[in-house]
Amino acid sequence: MSFRLELLVKIFPLLWSGFLMTLQLTFLSLAIGLVAGLFLALMKISKSKILKAIAVVYIEFIRGTPALMQILAVYFGLPALGVNLDRFTAAVVALGINSAAYSAEIFRAGIESIDKGQMEAARSIGMTYSMAMRLVVLPQAFRVVIPPLVNEFVALLKDTSLVSVIGVADLMLRTRNMISYTANVFTPLIGASILYLMATIPGSQLSNYLERRFKF
């Protein structure tokens, strides 16, 4: 049951393959979350009550329910509606849906942090609202939201461990399999922890650097 270095060396390639799956899940889910989150943020700050209500309901529901429940709902619930997704796709969709809600709030806060005079000045020279948002407000807002989006990446990477419940061969599932196979708890867990830290520590350091760089 104690830590064994020779065992870690032996099982490390299997843990590494799970880690690569975890990174793939994280990047794909974050891509979905960023795109959907930006649209949700724009909907939430729009003057349309309908669009705003849709965004608010979505964001509050997703942020107010466990990510694990959302993963199970996508994987087991969608087939009842005639939508069948494989494990990997279901995991990406579920994590993307979850990330979108948090990214939306990050984008909203970033957009609202820009002085309203920027929009007014753009409109005064003949720009439409959408043009002013695209060319004036959003470029400044992106600079503001980069550090918290890096934090979202770190949080999402850790949340990928939940997809092991639907059989996705990520780092956590590989770790559990190695625990069962080797009858050793500590060695696989320590190996998995090292791999998670290899991604989360640089991400956290990058976020801190960007905060200092942009003087937030």
C-alpha positions as CSV (number, residue, x, y, z in Angstrom):
1,M,0.0,0.0,0.0
2,S,3.0,2.3,0.3
3,F,4.5,4.4,-2.5
4,R,6.7,2.5,-4.9
5,L,8.8,4.3,-7.3
6,E,9.4,1.3,-9.6
7,L,5.6,0.8,-9.8
8,L,5.1,4.5,-10.8
9,V,7.7,4.2,-13.6
10,K,5.9,1.1,-14.8
11,I,2.4,2.5,-14.9
12,F,3.4,6.1,-15.9
13,P,2.8,5.5,-19.7
14,L,-0.8,4.5,-19.0
15,L,-1.3,7.5,-16.7
16,W,0.3,9.7,-19.4
17,S,-2.2,8.5,-22.0
18,G,-5.0,9.4,-19.6
19,F,-3.5,12.8,-19.0
20,L,-3.4,13.5,-22.8
21,M,-7.1,12.6,-22.9
22,T,-7.7,15.0,-20.1
23,L,-6.0,17.8,-21.9
24,Q,-7.9,17.0,-25.1
25,L,-11.2,17.1,-23.2
26,T,-10.2,20.4,-21.5
27,F,-9.2,22.3,-24.7
28,L,-12.2,21.1,-26.7
29,S,-14.6,21.9,-23.9
30,L,-13.0,25.3,-23.3
31,A,-13.3,26.2,-27.0
32,I,-17.1,25.4,-26.8
33,G,-17.4,27.3,-23.6
34,L,-15.6,30.4,-24.9
35,V,-17.7,30.7,-28.0
36,A,-21.0,30.0,-26.3
37,G,-20.1,32.1,-23.3
38,L,-19.4,35.2,-25.4
39,F,-22.8,34.9,-27.1
40,L,-24.5,34.4,-23.7
41,A,-22.7,37.4,-22.3
42,L,-23.9,39.5,-25.2
43,M,-27.4,38.2,-24.8
44,K,-27.3,39.0,-21.1
45,I,-26.3,42.6,-21.6
46,S,-28.6,43.2,-24.6
47,K,-31.7,45.3,-24.5
48,S,-33.9,42.4,-25.5
49,K,-35.7,41.1,-22.5
50,I,-36.2,37.8,-24.2
51,L,-32.5,37.2,-25.0
52,K,-31.6,38.5,-21.5
53,A,-34.0,36.1,-19.8
54,I,-32.8,33.1,-21.8
55,A,-29.2,33.9,-20.9
56,V,-30.0,34.5,-17.2
57,V,-31.9,31.2,-16.9
58,Y,-29.2,29.3,-18.6
59,I,-26.4,30.7,-16.6
60,E,-28.1,30.4,-13.2
61,F,-29.3,26.9,-13.9
62,I,-25.9,25.6,-15.0
63,R,-24.0,27.4,-12.3
64,G,-26.5,26.3,-9.7
65,T,-26.4,22.5,-10.5
66,P,-23.5,20.1,-10.1
67,A,-21.3,19.4,-13.2
68,L,-21.6,15.7,-12.5
69,M,-25.4,15.9,-12.9
70,Q,-24.9,17.7,-16.2
71,I,-22.6,15.0,-17.5
72,L,-25.0,12.3,-16.6
73,A,-27.9,14.3,-18.1
74,V,-26.1,14.6,-21.4
75,Y,-24.9,11.0,-21.6
76,F,-28.0,9.3,-20.3
77,G,-30.7,11.9,-21.0
78,L,-30.1,12.8,-24.6
79,P,-30.6,9.2,-25.9
80,A,-34.2,9.5,-24.6
81,L,-34.6,12.4,-27.0
82,G,-33.2,10.4,-29.9
83,V,-29.7,12.0,-29.6
84,N,-27.0,9.4,-29.1
85,L,-23.5,10.5,-28.3
86,D,-20.4,8.5,-27.6
87,R,-18.7,8.8,-24.3
88,F,-16.1,11.3,-25.4
89,T,-18.5,13.5,-27.3
90,A,-20.9,13.5,-24.4
91,A,-18.2,14.5,-22.1
92,V,-17.0,17.4,-24.3
93,V,-20.6,18.7,-24.8
94,A,-21.4,18.5,-21.1
95,L,-18.2,20.2,-20.0
96,G,-18.6,22.8,-22.8
97,I,-22.1,23.5,-21.6
98,N,-20.8,24.0,-18.0
99,S,-17.9,26.1,-19.1
100,A,-20.1,28.4,-21.2
101,A,-22.0,29.5,-18.1
102,Y,-18.9,30.5,-16.2
103,S,-17.2,32.0,-19.3
104,A,-20.4,34.1,-19.9
105,E,-20.1,35.8,-16.5
106,I,-16.4,36.4,-17.1
107,F,-17.1,38.0,-20.5
108,R,-20.0,40.0,-19.1
109,A,-17.9,41.4,-16.2
110,G,-15.2,42.3,-18.7
111,I,-17.5,44.1,-21.1
112,E,-19.2,46.0,-18.3
113,S,-15.8,47.0,-16.9
114,I,-15.2,49.1,-20.0
115,D,-16.2,52.7,-19.6
116,K,-19.6,53.5,-21.2
117,G,-18.0,56.5,-22.8
118,Q,-16.2,54.2,-25.2
119,M,-19.5,53.0,-26.6
120,E,-21.0,56.5,-26.6
121,A,-18.0,57.8,-28.5
122,A,-18.1,55.0,-31.1
123,R,-21.8,55.6,-31.6
124,S,-21.3,59.4,-31.9
125,I,-19.0,58.9,-35.0
126,G,-21.7,56.8,-36.8
127,M,-20.9,53.2,-35.7
128,T,-23.8,50.9,-35.1
129,Y,-24.1,49.2,-31.7
130,S,-22.8,45.9,-33.1
131,M,-19.9,47.6,-34.9
132,A,-19.0,49.5,-31.8
133,M,-19.1,46.4,-29.7
134,R,-17.0,44.4,-32.1
135,L,-14.4,47.1,-32.9
136,V,-14.2,49.1,-29.7
137,V,-15.6,47.4,-26.6
138,L,-14.7,43.7,-27.1
139,P,-11.0,44.3,-28.0
140,Q,-10.6,46.1,-24.7
141,A,-12.7,43.6,-22.8
142,F,-10.7,40.6,-24.1
143,R,-7.6,42.2,-22.4
144,V,-9.5,42.3,-19.1
145,V,-10.9,38.7,-19.2
146,I,-7.7,36.8,-20.2
147,P,-6.5,36.2,-16.5
148,P,-9.9,34.9,-15.3
149,L,-10.3,32.8,-18.5
150,V,-6.9,31.1,-17.6
151,N,-8.4,30.3,-14.2
152,E,-11.4,28.8,-15.9
153,F,-9.1,26.6,-17.9
154,V,-7.5,25.3,-14.7
155,A,-10.9,24.7,-13.1
156,L,-12.2,23.0,-16.2
157,L,-9.1,20.7,-16.3
158,K,-9.9,19.5,-12.8
159,D,-13.5,19.1,-13.5
160,T,-12.7,16.6,-16.3
161,S,-12.1,14.1,-13.6
162,L,-15.8,13.8,-13.3
163,V,-16.2,12.2,-16.8
164,S,-14.7,9.0,-15.6
165,V,-18.2,8.1,-14.3
166,I,-19.4,7.6,-17.9
167,G,-16.3,5.6,-18.8
168,V,-14.1,8.2,-20.6
169,A,-10.5,7.0,-20.3
170,D,-9.2,10.2,-18.8
171,L,-6.5,10.5,-16.2
172,M,-8.9,9.8,-13.3
173,L,-10.3,6.6,-14.9
174,R,-6.8,5.4,-15.7
175,T,-5.8,6.1,-12.1
176,R,-8.7,4.1,-10.7
177,N,-7.9,1.2,-13.0
178,M,-4.3,1.2,-11.9
179,I,-5.4,1.2,-8.3
180,S,-7.5,-1.9,-8.9
181,Y,-4.9,-3.6,-11.0
182,T,-1.9,-3.0,-8.7
183,A,-3.7,-3.1,-5.4
184,N,-1.8,0.0,-4.5
185,V,-3.6,3.2,-3.7
186,F,-0.9,5.7,-3.1
187,T,1.4,5.2,-6.1
188,P,-1.2,5.7,-8.9
189,L,-2.7,8.7,-7.0
190,I,0.6,10.3,-6.5
191,G,1.4,9.8,-10.2
192,A,-2.0,11.4,-11.2
193,S,-1.4,14.3,-8.8
194,I,1.9,15.0,-10.4
195,L,0.4,15.1,-13.9
196,Y,-2.5,17.3,-12.8
197,L,0.0,19.7,-11.1
198,M,2.0,19.8,-14.3
199,A,-0.9,21.6,-15.9
200,T,-2.5,23.5,-13.1
201,I,0.5,25.1,-11.6
202,P,1.8,26.7,-14.9
203,G,-1.8,27.8,-15.5
204,S,-2.1,29.5,-12.2
205,Q,1.3,31.1,-12.6
206,L,0.3,32.4,-16.0
207,S,-2.9,33.9,-14.6
208,N,-0.9,35.6,-11.8
209,Y,1.6,36.9,-14.4
210,L,-1.1,38.3,-16.7
211,E,-2.8,40.0,-13.7
212,R,0.4,41.7,-12.8
213,R,1.2,42.4,-16.5
214,F,-2.1,44.1,-17.1
215,K,-2.2,45.6,-13.6
216,F,-5.6,44.4,-12.6
